Each structure stands twice: as C-alpha cells, then as structure tokens.
Amino acid sequence: MYKKLSLFFVFLVVSCQFFDAKAPDENVLLQEELNKINWSEVDQYPSIFQCDGNLDIEQQKQCFFDNLIKTIQERIGVDTIQVMYPEVDTIDVKVTINADSTLKFEAQQPKDSITYDFVKIDSILKNRLSDFPKVEPAIKRGIKVKTQFVVPVIIKVTE
C-alpha cells in the first residue's frame, strides 16, 4: 500500500510540473505591445471648433486641414508677404500642435531656386499666427499627443 501511495504521490508531483507555466517576462510583453503600435498615425486627428461633430476620421482630417490652411492664408496672405515678395506664391509651413494645445508655426526653407529673406517671412508668420484659434491635439490610444504637419499655404492666387 505504501508503494502505491508513494508512486501516486510522485506521479502527482511530476504531473503538476507539466502544467506549471512560467509567467512571460514583462519586458518581452512590453516590447511586443510597443511593436504593435503604429507610431506614424494617430487614432484621432487634431480638431478645431468648425470640425467637431459626427464626422468620420477622414472627414475630420480633411476638415481640419482645409480650415487650418484657410485660416493661415487669411492671416498672412495678401497684405504683407505678397507685397514684399511678389515672386513667392506658396510657403510650406510646419505646424506643431503640442499635447497641451499650444501651437508653433515655422516657415520651411524653399526647395526651389526662389530666394527670399527666410527669417523675415518666418517672423511675419509667427507674428500673424500668435493668436491662432484653439486646436484640440491629436489622440493616440486615449492620450493627447504632439503632432507635426507641413502644409502648403498659397500666397498668390493666379487669376
């Protein structure tokens, strides 16, 4: 009887070890989760008052960029830059929207041969856009995140 009981006990201990699974390493799990995230896209694009509503993500994105470009054009377009630099028709503007809703605008260096006082245009841009309407930041996985975009702003409209 003692042999049967000890054999049963050994069998029980050995068989339990087959079901003993080790917990995965937390660093491995973290790395797997980080690899799943697409860091170049957001779940929800930045938004402005005019684009709030029942829009899908693509409509919201288009509304945001249309209104952003239109507002920048209205503020910097006709009067100053076009008079000072009549040869400039488009300026690329890098827009940074921080997680705390603060904005930063920077004129980008032109890629073509047109030369102009880049520092002066950047100064005009920052001055004219200092009181830009409130923008809600983008959201990634439920958290407000910083985003940057380069948008072309048309200064001279050909008629």
DSSP file (Angstrom, degrees, kcal/mol; ACC not computed):
  #  RESIDUE AA STRUCTURE BP1 BP2  ACC     N-H-->O    O-->H-N    N-H-->O    O-->H-N    TCO  KAPPA ALPHA  PHI   PSI    X-CA   Y-CA   Z-CA
    1    1 A M     >        0   0    0      0, 0.0     4,-2.5     0, 0.0     5,-0.2   0.000 360.0 360.0 360.0 -40.7    0.0    0.0    0.0
    2    2 A Y  H  >  +     0   0    0      1,-0.2     4,-2.5     2,-0.2     5,-0.2   0.877 360.0  51.4 -62.1 -38.7    2.9    2.3    0.9
    3    3 A K  H  > S+     0   0    0      2,-0.2     4,-2.5     1,-0.2    -1,-0.2   0.910 111.0  47.5 -64.1 -43.3    4.4    1.7   -2.6
    4    4 A K  H  > S+     0   0    0      2,-0.2     4,-2.4     1,-0.2    -2,-0.2   0.904 113.4  47.9 -66.0 -40.8    1.2    2.5   -4.3
    5    5 A L  H  X S+     0   0    0     -4,-2.5     4,-2.3     2,-0.2    -2,-0.2   0.914 114.0  45.7 -67.2 -43.1    0.7    5.7   -2.3
    6    6 A S  H  X S+     0   0    0     -4,-2.5     4,-2.5     2,-0.2    -2,-0.2   0.882 112.9  51.0 -68.9 -36.9    4.3    6.9   -2.8
    7    7 A L  H  X S+     0   0    0     -4,-2.5     4,-2.5     2,-0.2    -2,-0.2   0.911 111.3  48.4 -64.5 -41.6    4.0    6.1   -6.6
    8    8 A F  H  X S+     0   0    0     -4,-2.4     4,-2.5     2,-0.2    -2,-0.2   0.906 111.4  50.1 -62.9 -42.0    0.8    8.1   -6.7
    9    9 A F  H  X S+     0   0    0     -4,-2.3     4,-2.3     2,-0.2    -2,-0.2   0.912 111.6  47.3 -64.5 -43.2    2.4   11.0   -4.9
   10   10 A V  H  X S+     0   0    0     -4,-2.5     4,-2.6     2,-0.2     5,-0.2   0.919 112.9  49.8 -63.6 -43.7    5.4   11.0   -7.2
   11   11 A F  H  X S+     0   0    0     -4,-2.5     4,-2.5     1,-0.2    -2,-0.2   0.901 110.9  50.0 -60.8 -41.6    3.1   10.8  -10.2
   12   12 A L  H  X S+     0   0    0     -4,-2.5     4,-1.6     2,-0.2    -2,-0.2   0.912 112.6  45.8 -64.8 -44.0    1.0   13.7   -8.8
   13   13 A V  H  X S+     0   0    0     -4,-2.3     4,-1.1     2,-0.2    -2,-0.2   0.918 115.7  45.9 -66.5 -44.1    4.1   15.9   -8.2
   14   14 A V  H  X S+     0   0    0     -4,-2.6     4,-0.7     1,-0.2     3,-0.3   0.899 112.1  50.7 -67.5 -40.8    5.6   15.2  -11.7
   15   15 A S  H >X S+     0   0    0     -4,-2.5     4,-0.6    -5,-0.2     3,-0.6   0.826 105.1  57.0 -69.5 -30.0    2.3   15.7  -13.5
   16   16 A C  H >X S+     0   0    0     -4,-1.6     3,-0.6     1,-0.2     4,-0.6   0.817  98.3  61.6 -69.2 -29.3    1.7   19.1  -11.8
   17   17 A Q  H 3< S+     0   0    0     -4,-1.1     3,-0.4    -3,-0.3    -1,-0.2   0.780  94.9  62.0 -68.5 -24.2    5.0   20.3  -13.1
   18   18 A F  H << S+     0   0    0     -4,-0.7    -1,-0.2    -3,-0.6    -2,-0.2   0.812 107.5  44.0 -67.8 -28.8    3.7   19.8  -16.7
   19   19 A F  H << S+     0   0    0     -3,-0.6     2,-1.2    -4,-0.6    -1,-0.2   0.504  85.2 106.9 -93.8  -5.3    1.0   22.4  -16.0
   20   20 A D     <  -     0   0    0     -4,-0.6     2,-0.4    -3,-0.4    -1,-0.0  -0.627  53.7-171.4 -78.4  99.8    3.3   24.8  -14.3
   21   21 A A        -     0   0    0     -2,-1.2     2,-0.2     1,-0.0    -2,-0.1  -0.765  20.1-125.4 -95.4 137.1    3.7   27.6  -16.9
   22   22 A K        -     0   0    0     -2,-0.4     3,-0.1     1,-0.1    -1,-0.0  -0.569  27.8-110.4 -79.3 143.0    6.2   30.3  -16.3
   23   23 A A        -     0   0    0     -2,-0.2     3,-0.1     1,-0.1    -1,-0.1  -0.510  40.0-107.1 -69.8 137.6    4.9   33.9  -16.4
   24   24 A P        -     0   0    0      0, 0.0     2,-0.2     0, 0.0    -1,-0.1  -0.315  40.3 -94.0 -66.2 151.3    6.2   35.7  -19.5
   25   25 A D     >  -     0   0    0      1,-0.1     4,-2.1    -3,-0.1     3,-0.2  -0.437  27.4-136.9 -65.4 133.2    8.9   38.3  -19.0
   26   26 A E  H  > S+     0   0    0      1,-0.2     4,-2.4     2,-0.2     5,-0.2   0.826 103.5  55.3 -65.5 -31.3    7.3   41.8  -18.6
   27   27 A N  H  > S+     0   0    0      2,-0.2     4,-2.3     1,-0.2    -1,-0.2   0.878 107.7  49.5 -67.8 -36.7   10.0   43.4  -20.8
   28   28 A V  H  > S+     0   0    0     -3,-0.2     4,-2.4     2,-0.2    -2,-0.2   0.924 112.0  48.0 -66.4 -44.3    9.1   40.9  -23.6
   29   29 A L  H  X S+     0   0    0     -4,-2.1     4,-2.1     2,-0.2    -2,-0.2   0.906 112.1  49.7 -62.3 -41.7    5.4   41.7  -23.2
   30   30 A L  H  X S+     0   0    0     -4,-2.4     4,-2.5     2,-0.2    -2,-0.2   0.919 111.0  49.0 -62.5 -44.4    6.1   45.4  -23.3
   31   31 A Q  H  X S+     0   0    0     -4,-2.3     4,-2.0     1,-0.2    -2,-0.2   0.896 110.0  51.3 -64.5 -40.4    8.3   45.1  -26.4
   32   32 A E  H  X S+     0   0    0     -4,-2.4     4,-1.0     2,-0.2    -1,-0.2   0.911 111.8  47.3 -62.0 -42.0    5.6   43.1  -28.2
   33   33 A E  H  X S+     0   0    0     -4,-2.1     4,-0.8     1,-0.2     3,-0.5   0.901 110.9  51.1 -67.4 -41.0    3.0   45.7  -27.3
   34   34 A L  H  < S+     0   0    0     -4,-2.5     3,-0.5     1,-0.2    -1,-0.2   0.849 106.9  54.7 -64.8 -33.7    5.2   48.6  -28.5
   35   35 A N  H  < S+     0   0    0     -4,-2.0    -1,-0.2     1,-0.2    -2,-0.2   0.762 102.7  57.7 -70.4 -24.6    5.9   46.8  -31.8
   36   36 A K  H  < S+     0   0    0     -4,-1.0     2,-0.3    -3,-0.5    -1,-0.2   0.746  87.8  93.4 -75.2 -24.1    2.1   46.5  -32.4
   37   37 A I  S  < S-     0   0    0     -4,-0.8     2,-1.0    -3,-0.5     3,-0.1  -0.535  71.7-140.5 -78.6 131.8    1.6   50.3  -32.2
   38   38 A N    >   -     0   0    0     -2,-0.3     3,-1.1     1,-0.2    -1,-0.1  -0.813  18.6-172.0 -88.8 103.5    1.8   52.3  -35.5
   39   39 A W  T 3  S+     0   0    0     -2,-1.0    -1,-0.2     1,-0.2    -2,-0.0   0.603  75.5  62.9 -76.7 -11.8    3.7   55.4  -34.3
   40   40 A S  T 3  S+     0   0    0     -3,-0.1     2,-0.3     2,-0.0    -1,-0.2   0.467 100.5  57.1 -94.1  -0.2    3.2   57.3  -37.5
   41   41 A E    <   -     0   0    0     -3,-1.1     2,-0.3     4,-0.0    -3,-0.1  -0.938  68.7-144.3-128.9 152.6   -0.6   57.5  -37.3
   42   42 A V        -     0   0    0     -2,-0.3    98,-0.2     1,-0.1     3,-0.2  -0.759  17.7-132.3-109.6 159.9   -3.0   58.8  -34.7
   43   43 A D  S    S+     0   0    0     96,-1.7     2,-0.4     1,-0.3    97,-0.2   0.833  98.0  18.8 -77.7 -33.7   -6.4   57.5  -33.6
   44   44 A Q  B    S-A  139   0A   0     95,-1.9    95,-2.5    16,-0.0    -1,-0.3  -0.984  82.2-132.3-140.8 126.4   -8.0   60.9  -33.8
   45   45 A Y        -     0   0    0     -2,-0.4    91,-0.1    93,-0.2    16,-0.0  -0.251  41.5 -81.7 -71.1 161.4   -6.6   63.9  -35.7
   46   46 A P        -     0   0    0      0, 0.0     2,-0.3     0, 0.0    -1,-0.2  -0.249  54.8-156.1 -56.9 154.8   -6.4   67.3  -34.1
   47   47 A S  B     -C  136   0B   0     89,-1.8    89,-3.2    -3,-0.1     2,-0.3  -0.960  15.2-157.5-138.9 156.3   -9.6   69.2  -34.3
   48   48 A I    >   -     0   0    0     -2,-0.3     3,-1.7    87,-0.2     4,-0.4  -0.809  42.5 -95.1-124.0 168.1  -11.0   72.7  -34.3
   49   49 A F  G >  S+     0   0    0     85,-0.5     3,-1.3    -2,-0.3    86,-0.1   0.860 121.4  55.9 -52.7 -42.5  -14.4   74.0  -33.4
   50   50 A Q  G 3  S+     0   0    0      1,-0.3    -1,-0.3    13,-0.1    14,-0.0   0.721 108.6  48.8 -65.4 -21.2  -15.6   74.1  -37.0
   51   51 A C  G <  S+     0   0    0     -3,-1.7    -1,-0.3     2,-0.0     4,-0.2   0.346  81.8 113.4-105.3   5.5  -14.8   70.3  -37.4
   52   52 A D    <   +     0   0    0     -3,-1.3     2,-0.3    -4,-0.4    -3,-0.0  -0.493  50.7  68.3 -73.8 148.8  -16.5   69.0  -34.3
   53   53 A G  S    S-     0   0    0     -2,-0.2     2,-1.2     2,-0.1    -2,-0.0  -0.946  99.3 -30.8 141.4-161.4  -19.5   66.8  -34.9
   54   54 A N  S    S+     0   0    0     -2,-0.3     2,-0.4     6,-0.0    -2,-0.1  -0.430  81.0 138.8 -93.0  60.1  -20.3   63.4  -36.3
   55   55 A L        -     0   0    0     -2,-1.2    -2,-0.1    -4,-0.2     2,-0.0  -0.805  51.6-122.5-102.5 144.1  -17.6   63.2  -38.9
   56   56 A D     >  -     0   0    0     -2,-0.4     4,-2.6     1,-0.1     5,-0.2  -0.283  40.6 -92.6 -75.0 174.7  -15.6   60.0  -39.6
   57   57 A I  H  > S+     0   0    0      1,-0.2     4,-2.1     2,-0.2   -12,-0.2   0.854 125.2  47.6 -62.2 -37.9  -11.8   60.1  -39.2
   58   58 A E  H  > S+     0   0    0      2,-0.2     4,-2.4     1,-0.2    -1,-0.2   0.899 113.3  47.5 -70.8 -40.2  -11.1   61.0  -42.9
   59   59 A Q  H  > S+     0   0    0      2,-0.2     4,-2.6     1,-0.2    -2,-0.2   0.897 112.9  49.5 -65.9 -40.0  -13.8   63.8  -43.0
   60   60 A Q  H  X S+     0   0    0     -4,-2.6     4,-2.5     2,-0.2    -2,-0.2   0.913 111.2  49.6 -64.4 -42.6  -12.4   65.2  -39.7
   61   61 A K  H  X S+     0   0    0     -4,-2.1     4,-2.4    -5,-0.2     5,-0.2   0.936 113.5  45.6 -61.2 -47.8   -8.9   65.1  -41.1
   62   62 A Q  H  X S+     0   0    0     -4,-2.4     4,-2.6     1,-0.2     5,-0.2   0.909 113.3  49.6 -64.2 -43.5   -9.9   66.9  -44.3
   63   63 A C  H  X S+     0   0    0     -4,-2.6     4,-2.4     2,-0.2     5,-0.2   0.915 111.1  50.4 -61.3 -44.0  -12.0   69.5  -42.4
   64   64 A F  H  X S+     0   0    0     -4,-2.5     4,-2.5    -5,-0.2    -2,-0.2   0.948 113.8  42.9 -60.6 -50.5   -9.1   70.2  -40.1
   65   65 A F  H  X S+     0   0    0     -4,-2.4     4,-2.5     2,-0.2     5,-0.3   0.891 113.3  52.3 -67.3 -39.0   -6.5   70.7  -42.8
   66   66 A D  H  X S+     0   0    0     -4,-2.6     4,-2.3    -5,-0.2    -1,-0.2   0.941 114.9  41.6 -59.9 -47.4   -8.9   72.8  -45.0
   67   67 A N  H  X S+     0   0    0     -4,-2.4     4,-2.4    -5,-0.2    -2,-0.2   0.864 113.4  53.5 -70.0 -36.3   -9.7   75.1  -42.1
   68   68 A L  H  X S+     0   0    0     -4,-2.5     4,-2.2    -5,-0.2    -2,-0.2   0.951 113.4  41.9 -62.0 -50.2   -6.1   75.2  -40.9
   69   69 A I  H  X S+     0   0    0     -4,-2.5     4,-2.8     1,-0.2     5,-0.2   0.911 114.5  51.6 -64.8 -43.5   -4.8   76.3  -44.4
   70   70 A K  H  X S+     0   0    0     -4,-2.3     4,-2.4    -5,-0.3    -1,-0.2   0.914 110.8  47.9 -60.8 -43.8   -7.6   78.7  -44.9
   71   71 A T  H  X S+     0   0    0     -4,-2.4     4,-1.6     2,-0.2    -1,-0.2   0.907 112.8  48.0 -65.5 -42.1   -7.0   80.4  -41.6
   72   72 A I  H  X S+     0   0    0     -4,-2.2     4,-2.1    -5,-0.2     5,-0.4   0.927 112.1  50.2 -63.5 -44.4   -3.3   80.7  -42.2
   73   73 A Q  H  X S+     0   0    0     -4,-2.8     4,-2.2     1,-0.2     5,-0.3   0.912 109.5  50.9 -60.0 -43.9   -3.9   82.1  -45.7
   74   74 A E  H  < S+     0   0    0     -4,-2.4    -1,-0.2     1,-0.2    -2,-0.2   0.857 114.4  43.9 -62.9 -35.2   -6.3   84.7  -44.4
   75   75 A R  H  < S+     0   0    0     -4,-1.6    -1,-0.2    -5,-0.2    -2,-0.2   0.806 129.8  18.7 -84.3 -30.1   -3.9   85.9  -41.8
   76   76 A I  H  <>S+     0   0    0     -4,-2.1     5,-0.8    -5,-0.1     6,-0.3   0.559 103.9  87.0-116.4  -9.5   -0.6   86.1  -43.8
   77   77 A G  I  <>S+     0   0    0     -4,-2.2     5,-1.2    -5,-0.4     4,-0.2   0.973  85.1  18.6 -64.6 -84.5   -1.6   86.2  -47.4
   78   78 A V  I   5S+     0   0    0     -5,-0.3     5,-0.3     1,-0.2     4,-0.1   0.889 115.2  44.2 -68.8 -51.8   -2.4   89.3  -49.3
   79   79 A D  I   5S+     0   0    0      3,-0.1     4,-0.3     2,-0.1    -1,-0.2   0.908 119.0  16.6 -73.4 -47.6   -1.1   92.3  -47.5
   80   80 A T  I  >5S+     0   0    0     -4,-0.3     4,-2.6     3,-0.1     5,-0.3   0.958 124.5  36.2 -96.0 -62.0    2.4   91.7  -46.3
   81   81 A I  I  ><S+     0   0    0     -5,-0.8     4,-2.9     1,-0.2     7,-0.2   0.889 116.6  51.9 -65.6 -40.5    4.2   88.7  -47.9
   82   82 A Q  H  4<S+     0   0    0     -5,-1.2    -1,-0.2    -6,-0.3    -3,-0.1   0.862 113.9  44.6 -66.4 -34.1    2.7   89.2  -51.3
   83   83 A V  H  4 S+     0   0    0     -5,-0.3    -2,-0.2    -4,-0.3    -1,-0.2   0.919 118.6  42.0 -73.9 -44.2    3.8   92.8  -51.4
   84   84 A M  H  < S+     0   0    0     -4,-2.6    -2,-0.2     1,-0.3    -3,-0.2   0.866 130.8  24.0 -71.1 -36.9    7.3   92.2  -50.0
   85   85 A Y    ><  +     0   0    0     -4,-2.9     3,-1.7    -5,-0.3    -1,-0.3  -0.676  64.5 170.3-131.9  77.5    7.9   89.1  -52.1
   86   86 A P  T 3  S+     0   0    0      0, 0.0    -1,-0.1     0, 0.0    -4,-0.1   0.724  77.9  61.9 -64.1 -20.1    5.8   89.1  -55.2
   87   87 A E  T 3  S+     0   0    0      2,-0.0     2,-0.5    69,-0.0    -5,-0.1   0.653  84.5  90.6 -79.3 -14.2    7.7   86.1  -56.7
   88   88 A V    <   +     0   0    0     -3,-1.7     3,-0.1    -7,-0.2    -3,-0.1  -0.715  41.7 162.7 -85.5 123.0    6.6   83.9  -53.7
   89   89 A D        +     0   0    0     -2,-0.5    66,-3.1     1,-0.3    67,-1.4   0.674  64.7  25.0-110.2 -24.7    3.4   82.0  -54.5
   90   90 A T  E     -D  154   0C   0     64,-0.3     2,-0.4    65,-0.2    -1,-0.3  -1.000  58.0-165.1-143.6 140.4    3.5   79.2  -51.8
   91   91 A I  E     -D  153   0C   0     62,-2.6    62,-3.1    -2,-0.3     2,-0.5  -0.991  19.0-136.5-123.8 132.2    5.1   78.8  -48.5
   92   92 A D  E     -D  152   0C   0     -2,-0.4    16,-2.9    16,-0.4     2,-0.5  -0.782  24.3-164.5 -85.6 127.0    5.4   75.5  -46.7
   93   93 A V  E     -DE 151 107C   0     58,-2.9    58,-2.8    -2,-0.5     2,-0.6  -0.955  13.1-145.6-118.6 124.5    4.6   75.9  -43.0
   94   94 A K  E     -DE 150 106C   0     12,-3.4    12,-2.0    -2,-0.5     2,-0.5  -0.802  18.6-162.4 -88.0 122.2    5.4   73.3  -40.4
   95   95 A V  E     -DE 149 105C   0     54,-3.5    54,-2.3    -2,-0.6     2,-0.5  -0.919   4.5-166.3-108.2 124.6    2.7   73.3  -37.8
   96   96 A T  E     -DE 148 104C   0      8,-2.8     8,-1.8    -2,-0.5     2,-0.6  -0.956   1.7-169.4-112.3 123.3    3.4   71.7  -34.4
   97   97 A I  E     -DE 147 103C   0     50,-2.9    50,-2.3    -2,-0.5    41,-0.2  -0.943  14.4-152.5-113.2 110.6    0.4   71.0  -32.1
   98   98 A N    >   -     0   0    0      4,-2.7     3,-1.9    -2,-0.6    47,-0.1  -0.324  28.5-107.0 -80.0 164.3    1.6   70.1  -28.7
   99   99 A A  T 3  S+     0   0    0      1,-0.3    -1,-0.1    45,-0.2    45,-0.1   0.734 120.4  57.8 -63.6 -22.8   -0.4   67.8  -26.3
  100  100 A D  T 3  S-     0   0    0      2,-0.1    -1,-0.3    36,-0.1     3,-0.1   0.213 121.6-106.2 -93.1  16.0   -1.3   70.9  -24.2
  101  101 A S  S <  S+     0   0    0     -3,-1.9    34,-0.5     1,-0.3     2,-0.2   0.493  74.3 140.0  74.7   7.3   -2.9   72.6  -27.2
  102  102 A T        -     0   0    0     32,-0.1    -4,-2.7     1,-0.0     2,-0.3  -0.556  39.7-145.7 -79.1 149.7   -0.1   75.1  -27.8
  103  103 A L  E     -E   97   0C   0     -6,-0.2     2,-0.4    -2,-0.2    -6,-0.2  -0.843  15.1-169.5-118.4 151.5    0.8   75.8  -31.4
  104  104 A K  E     -E   96   0C   0     -8,-1.8    -8,-2.8    -2,-0.3     2,-0.4  -0.990   6.2-163.7-139.5 131.5    4.1   76.6  -33.1
  105  105 A F  E     +E   95   0C   0     -2,-0.4     2,-0.4   -10,-0.2   -10,-0.2  -0.951   9.6 177.0-117.2 133.8    4.4   77.7  -36.8
  106  106 A E  E     -E   94   0C   0    -12,-2.0   -12,-3.4    -2,-0.4     2,-0.3  -0.993  26.6-131.0-137.6 129.0    7.7   77.6  -38.7
  107  107 A A  E     -E   93   0C   0     -2,-0.4     2,-0.3   -14,-0.2   -14,-0.2  -0.577  28.6-133.6 -73.0 139.4    8.2   78.6  -42.3
  108  108 A Q        -     0   0    0    -16,-2.9   -16,-0.4    -2,-0.3     3,-0.1  -0.722  23.8-100.4 -96.2 146.2   10.2   75.9  -44.2
  109  109 A Q        -     0   0    0     -2,-0.3    -1,-0.1     1,-0.1     2,-0.1  -0.386  45.7-108.2 -61.4 136.7   13.2   76.6  -46.4
  110  110 A P        -     0   0    0      0, 0.0    -1,-0.1     0, 0.0   -19,-0.0  -0.380  17.3-150.2 -68.7 147.5   12.1   76.6  -50.1
  111  111 A K  S    S+     0   0    0     -3,-0.1    -2,-0.1    -2,-0.1     2,-0.1   0.646  75.0  68.3 -90.3 -18.0   13.4   73.6  -52.2
  112  112 A D  S    S-     0   0    0      2,-0.1     0, 0.0     1,-0.0     0, 0.0  -0.156 101.0 -91.0 -93.6-168.6   13.5   75.6  -55.4
  113  113 A S  S    S+     0   0    0      2,-0.1     2,-0.3    -2,-0.1    -1,-0.0   0.488  83.1 117.4 -86.2  -2.5   15.7   78.4  -56.6
  114  114 A I        -     0   0    0    -27,-0.1     2,-0.4     1,-0.0    -2,-0.1  -0.491  50.5-159.6 -68.0 127.9   13.5   81.2  -55.4
  115  115 A T        +     0   0    0     -2,-0.3     2,-0.3     2,-0.0    -2,-0.1  -0.910  22.7 148.4-113.5 138.8   15.4   83.2  -52.7
  116  116 A Y        -     0   0    0     -2,-0.4     2,-1.5   -29,-0.0     3,-0.1  -0.953  60.4 -73.9-154.4 169.8   13.8   85.4  -50.2
  117  117 A D     >  -     0   0    0     -2,-0.3     4,-2.2     1,-0.2     5,-0.2  -0.542  46.3-175.0 -74.3  94.0   14.5   86.6  -46.6
  118  118 A F  H  > S+     0   0    0     -2,-1.5     4,-2.4     1,-0.2    -1,-0.2   0.869  79.5  53.6 -60.4 -40.2   13.5   83.4  -44.9
  119  119 A V  H  > S+     0   0    0      1,-0.2     4,-2.1     2,-0.2    -1,-0.2   0.894 108.7  49.5 -64.5 -40.6   14.0   84.9  -41.4
  120  120 A K  H  > S+     0   0    0      2,-0.2     4,-2.4     1,-0.2    -1,-0.2   0.915 112.1  47.2 -66.6 -42.9   11.7   87.8  -42.2
  121  121 A I  H  X S+     0   0    0     -4,-2.2     4,-2.6     2,-0.2    -2,-0.2   0.905 111.7  50.9 -65.4 -40.5    8.9   85.6  -43.6
  122  122 A D  H  X S+     0   0    0     -4,-2.4     4,-2.4     2,-0.2    -1,-0.2   0.891 110.4  50.3 -63.2 -39.1    9.2   83.3  -40.5
  123  123 A S  H  X S+     0   0    0     -4,-2.1     4,-2.3     2,-0.2    -2,-0.2   0.914 111.2  47.7 -64.9 -43.8    8.9   86.3  -38.3
  124  124 A I  H  X S+     0   0    0     -4,-2.4     4,-2.7     2,-0.2     5,-0.2   0.916 111.7  51.8 -61.6 -43.6    5.8   87.6  -40.1
  125  125 A L  H  X S+     0   0    0     -4,-2.6     4,-1.6     1,-0.2    -2,-0.2   0.938 111.8  44.4 -59.5 -50.0    4.3   84.1  -39.9
  126  126 A K  H  < S+     0   0    0     -4,-2.4    -1,-0.2     1,-0.2     4,-0.2   0.879 114.7  49.8 -65.1 -38.2    4.9   83.8  -36.2
  127  127 A N  H >< S+     0   0    0     -4,-2.3     3,-1.0     1,-0.2     4,-0.2   0.931 113.3  44.5 -66.3 -46.6    3.6   87.3  -35.5
  128  128 A R  H 3< S+     0   0    0     -4,-2.7     3,-0.3     1,-0.2    -1,-0.2   0.745 117.9  44.2 -71.9 -23.6    0.4   86.9  -37.6
  129  129 A L  T >< S+     0   0    0     -4,-1.6     3,-1.2    -5,-0.2    -1,-0.2   0.238  78.5 106.4-106.4  14.1   -0.4   83.5  -36.1
  130  130 A S  T <  S+     0   0    0     -3,-1.0    -1,-0.2     1,-0.3   -27,-0.1   0.811  86.1  40.8 -65.0 -29.8    0.3   84.2  -32.5
  131  131 A D  T 3  S+     0   0    0     -3,-0.3    -1,-0.3    -4,-0.2     3,-0.1  -0.255  83.3 162.4-111.8  44.9   -3.4   84.3  -31.5
  132  132 A F    <   -     0   0    0     -3,-1.2     3,-0.1     1,-0.1   -29,-0.1  -0.310  48.7 -91.2 -63.3 144.8   -4.5   81.3  -33.7
  133  133 A P        -     0   0    0      0, 0.0    -1,-0.1     0, 0.0   -62,-0.0  -0.163  57.2 -80.3 -57.2 154.1   -7.9   79.8  -32.7
  134  134 A K        -     0   0    0     -3,-0.1   -85,-0.5     1,-0.0     2,-0.4  -0.276  46.0-163.7 -61.0 135.2   -7.8   76.9  -30.2
  135  135 A V        -     0   0    0    -34,-0.5   -87,-0.2   -87,-0.1    -1,-0.0  -0.988  14.5-137.0-122.5 128.2   -6.9   73.5  -31.6
  136  136 A E  B     -C   47   0B   0    -89,-3.2   -89,-1.8    -2,-0.4   -36,-0.1  -0.708  32.8-116.9 -81.3 132.9   -7.5   70.3  -29.7
  137  137 A P        -     0   0    0      0, 0.0     9,-0.1     0, 0.0   -38,-0.1  -0.143  31.7 -90.9 -69.2 165.4   -4.5   68.0  -30.0
  138  138 A A  E     - B   0 145A   0      7,-0.7     7,-2.4   -41,-0.2     2,-0.4  -0.267  38.0-133.1 -69.2 161.0   -4.5   64.6  -31.7
  139  139 A I  E     -AB  44 144A   0    -95,-2.5   -95,-1.9     5,-0.2   -96,-1.7  -0.976  20.4-177.9-124.4 132.8   -5.3   61.5  -29.7
  140  140 A K  E >  S- B   0 143A   0      3,-2.8     3,-1.6    -2,-0.4   -98,-0.1  -0.980  77.8 -18.8-129.8 117.1   -3.3   58.2  -29.7
  141  141 A R  T 3  S-     0   0    0     -2,-0.4     3,-0.1     1,-0.3    -1,-0.1   0.856 128.9 -50.9  54.1  39.9   -4.6   55.3  -27.6
  142  142 A G  T 3  S+     0   0    0      1,-0.2     2,-0.4     0, 0.0    -1,-0.3   0.499 118.0 107.5  82.3   4.6   -6.7   57.7  -25.5
  143  143 A I  E <  S-B  140   0A   0     -3,-1.6    -3,-2.8     0, 0.0     2,-0.2  -0.941  73.5-116.9-120.0 137.4   -3.8   60.1  -24.8
  144  144 A K  E     -B  139   0A   0     -2,-0.4     2,-0.3    -5,-0.2    -5,-0.2  -0.531  42.7-171.9 -69.4 133.2   -3.3   63.6  -26.2
  145  145 A V  E     -B  138   0A   0     -7,-2.4    -7,-0.7    -2,-0.2     2,-0.3  -0.868  26.9-103.1-130.1 160.3   -0.1   63.6  -28.3
  146  146 A K        -     0   0    0     -2,-0.3     2,-0.3    -9,-0.1   -48,-0.2  -0.625  40.3-175.7 -79.1 137.2    2.1   66.1  -30.1
  147  147 A T  E     -D   97   0C   0    -50,-2.3   -50,-2.9    -2,-0.3     2,-0.4  -0.959  12.0-159.1-133.4 154.4    1.8   66.2  -33.9
  148  148 A Q  E     +D   96   0C   0     -2,-0.3     2,-0.3   -52,-0.2   -52,-0.2  -0.996  11.1 177.0-134.2 140.4    3.6   68.0  -36.7
  149  149 A F  E     -D   95   0C   0    -54,-2.3   -54,-3.5    -2,-0.4     2,-0.6  -0.983  22.7-144.3-137.6 147.7    2.4   68.7  -40.2
  150  150 A V  E     -D   94   0C   0     -2,-0.3   -56,-0.2   -56,-0.3   -58,-0.0  -0.973  27.1-176.5-111.8 118.9    3.9   70.6  -43.1
  151  151 A V  E     -D   93   0C   0    -58,-2.8   -58,-2.9    -2,-0.6     2,-0.5  -0.926  25.5-125.8-118.4 139.2    1.1   72.3  -45.1
  152  152 A P  E     -D   92   0C   0      0, 0.0     2,-0.6     0, 0.0   -60,-0.2  -0.714  23.1-161.1 -82.3 127.7    1.5   74.3  -48.3
  153  153 A V  E     -D   91   0C   0    -62,-3.1   -62,-2.6    -2,-0.5     2,-0.5  -0.944  11.4-140.7-112.9 117.2    0.0   77.8  -47.9
  154  154 A I  E     +D   90   0C   0     -2,-0.6   -64,-0.3   -64,-0.2     3,-0.1  -0.649  24.1 173.9 -80.5 121.7   -0.8   79.5  -51.2
  155  155 A I        +     0   0    0    -66,-3.1     2,-0.6    -2,-0.5   -65,-0.2   0.846  66.9  45.6 -93.7 -43.9    0.1   83.2  -51.0
  156  156 A K        -     0   0    0    -67,-1.4     2,-0.6   -69,-0.1    -1,-0.2  -0.908  68.5-158.9-110.8 120.1   -0.6   84.3  -54.6
  157  157 A V        -     0   0    0     -2,-0.6     2,-0.3    -3,-0.1   -68,-0.0  -0.864  17.3-137.2 -96.6 120.2   -3.7   83.2  -56.3
  158  158 A T              0   0    0     -2,-0.6    -2,-0.0     1,-0.1   -69,-0.0  -0.590 360.0 360.0 -79.0 136.5   -3.4   83.3  -60.1
  159  159 A E              0   0    0     -2,-0.3    -1,-0.1     0, 0.0    -2,-0.0   0.420 360.0 360.0-104.1 360.0   -6.5   84.8  -61.8
